[in-house]
Each structure stands twice: as structure tokens, then as C-alpha cells.
Amino acid sequence: MTHDYKRNGTTTLFAALNVLEGKVIGRCMLRHRHEEFIRFLNAIEAEVPKHKAIHVILDNYATHKHPAVLAWLARHKRFTFHFTPTSCSWLNAVEGYFAKLSKQRLKRGVFRSVVELQSAIKRFIEQTNQMPKPFLWTADPHKIIAAVKRGHQLLDSIH
């Protein structure tokens, strides 16, 4: 940031990445509370074909475990939440998408209002959804399993 950088507001981006197709459902909202998260879940519900099960991989953010969210989940049987440990690699695909958004659309952008920022994000999502690329897992599962085993051995030796 330069010395004369001026922030003209922020937004919260909720995003759901379909790893098989590479498409994103995204919504910008002013806050990141359980109310906004439920609105986003309703948007997913409306956009995903009714016959499909929806598995949502989430971090352990408190908003995702709020009683109102869990009550919503109980009423929407095709949704299954999977909570990941902090910094879990399951979130790499979404973090990669956010990095691409930041680098290609936001980093050098000038946004004079939150509305301009949200419009830029919405255009980016629309453009990437026109030619989506599925998420490809390139890590060798044998190396991952070996690393987990080494970690367990180390922990067991400490206790």
C-alpha cells in the first residue's frame, strides 16, 4: 500500500466452490454473521439442482456452528457440513480461488465504494464461471499418509 492509500470500505465474500466443475457461487455481504451465512446457504440451495446432495467443507469459524445455522442444517437434509482443522488442505482450492481473485482483480484495483468493490468481485466470479476449471488434487496421497504417520509417531513419543 502506498502512503496515500485510502480504504473506501470492505465486504465479506461468501463463496462455494464446486470442485468437480470449477464453478463458484459467490455472494458479497456487509457482515460475516450467522444471518448472512444462512442467506448464503439459501442461495446455494436455490442454485444447486434439487436432486444433488451438497457437502460443505467449512473451517471452524464460530458463525458456521451458530445454533441458528445448525437448526437450518437440520431442516435441509441434503446438506452435510464437514468441519476441518485449522489450515487444513481441504480448503486449498477455495484459498487458491481467493488468491486468484485478489491477484487478478483486486490487488491493483481502485474502488471508490463498497458497491464498486462488490461489482468487481461479481464480474470476476461471472467471468471465471464462463470457462471453469475443475480443481485437480496433485498431492501424492502416499506422501500425505506417510507424513501423518510420522506426525503420530512423534506425538506418541512425546507422551
Buried (B, 14 or more C-beta within 10 A) or exposed (E): EEEEEEEEEEBBBBBBBBBEEBBBBBBBBEEBBBBBBBEBBEBBBEEBEEEEEBEBBBBEEEBBBBEEBEEBBEEBEEBEBEEEEEEEEBBBBBEEBBEEBEEEBBEEEEBEEBEBBBEBBBEBBEEBBEEBEEBEEEEEEEEEEEEEEEEEEEEEEEE
